Structure formats: structure tokens, C-alpha cells
Amino acid sequence: MRSLKALTLAVGMAALATGAAQAQQQPQPSPAEMLMQYCKPDIERLCPTVPPGEGRLMKCLMAHKMQMSVGCAETLKKLKQMKMTP
């Protein structure tokens, strides 16, 4: 019985370690990828004529921050925090 508990504990710890290692190996999306993933509908709705590049889409979205979706607003907040972190 004791060895069964030890085996169960060992298997559980191995599974946790494997999951943590896999989570660390996934590449972090670029800011542009994050913007397109979470803000694409907002960009299409609020900034349809704004060409991408040089921060133009971010500026346009910020100009419409009261109309943007919650997901896009949270993404922009996260991107600002990432930019401020060295």
C-alpha cells in the first residue's frame, strides 16, 4: 500500500513537471500577433482604413478605447505593460 502511494505521488509529480516544461517551451507571441489575435474585429470595425505599421493601429485603437471590446482593451493594457518592462 505504501509503495502504491509513493508510485502515485511520483507519477503525479512527473506529470506536473512535464506540463510545466511544455508551458515554458511555447514561444511567446509577438505584440503584432497578439494585437491581431485579440483585436482584429475591433481593428476591422474601428480602424478599417488605417495601414498597419509604425504604431498606427495602436494609436487608432486608443483613440476609440471607449468603443473597443474588453478582450482588445485587456490586450492593449498587457502590451503597454510589456513595453514598460525591460
C-alpha positions as CSV (number, residue, x, y, z in Angstrom):
1,M,0.0,0.0,0.0
2,R,2.8,2.4,0.9
3,S,4.6,1.7,-2.4
4,L,1.3,2.4,-4.3
5,K,1.1,5.8,-2.7
6,A,4.7,6.5,-3.5
7,L,4.2,5.4,-7.1
8,T,1.1,7.6,-7.4
9,L,2.9,10.6,-6.0
10,A,5.9,10.0,-8.3
11,V,3.7,9.8,-11.4
12,G,1.8,12.9,-10.4
13,M,5.0,14.9,-9.8
14,A,6.3,13.7,-13.2
15,A,3.1,14.8,-14.9
16,L,3.3,18.3,-13.3
17,A,7.0,18.7,-14.2
18,T,6.3,17.7,-17.8
19,G,3.3,20.1,-18.1
20,A,5.4,23.0,-16.7
21,A,8.3,22.2,-19.1
22,Q,5.9,22.2,-22.0
23,A,4.3,25.5,-20.9
24,Q,7.8,27.2,-20.8
25,Q,8.7,25.9,-24.2
26,Q,5.8,27.5,-26.1
27,P,7.0,30.7,-27.8
28,Q,5.5,34.0,-26.7
29,P,3.5,35.6,-29.5
30,S,4.9,38.9,-30.8
31,P,3.0,42.1,-30.0
32,A,1.7,42.3,-33.5
33,E,0.4,38.7,-33.3
34,M,-1.3,39.4,-30.0
35,L,-2.9,42.6,-31.5
36,M,-4.2,40.7,-34.5
37,Q,-5.4,37.7,-32.4
38,Y,-7.4,39.7,-29.9
39,C,-8.2,43.0,-31.6
40,K,-8.8,42.0,-35.3
41,P,-12.6,42.6,-35.1
42,D,-12.1,45.9,-33.4
43,I,-9.4,46.9,-36.0
44,E,-11.8,46.0,-38.8
45,R,-14.7,47.9,-37.2
46,L,-12.9,50.9,-35.8
47,C,-9.8,51.4,-38.0
48,P,-10.6,49.9,-41.4
49,T,-8.6,52.4,-43.4
50,V,-5.5,52.6,-41.1
51,P,-2.5,50.9,-42.6
52,P,-0.5,48.7,-40.2
53,G,2.9,49.6,-39.1
54,E,4.7,52.3,-37.0
55,G,2.1,52.0,-34.2
56,R,-0.7,53.4,-36.3
57,L,-3.2,50.6,-35.4
58,M,-2.4,51.0,-31.7
59,K,-3.0,54.8,-31.9
60,C,-6.2,54.3,-33.7
61,L,-7.5,51.7,-31.2
62,M,-6.5,54.0,-28.3
63,A,-8.5,56.8,-30.0
64,H,-11.5,54.5,-29.9
65,K,-10.9,52.9,-26.5
66,M,-14.4,53.5,-25.3
67,Q,-15.8,51.5,-28.2
68,M,-13.3,48.6,-28.2
69,S,-14.1,45.1,-26.9
70,V,-13.0,44.1,-23.4
71,G,-10.6,41.5,-24.9
72,C,-8.8,44.0,-27.1
73,A,-8.6,46.5,-24.2
74,E,-7.0,43.9,-21.9
75,T,-4.6,43.0,-24.7
76,L,-3.5,46.6,-25.2
77,K,-3.1,47.0,-21.5
78,K,-0.9,43.9,-21.4
79,L,1.2,45.2,-24.4
80,K,1.7,48.5,-22.7
81,Q,2.9,46.7,-19.6
82,M,5.3,44.5,-21.7
83,K,6.7,47.6,-23.4
84,M,7.4,49.2,-20.0
85,T,9.1,46.1,-18.6
86,P,12.9,46.0,-19.6
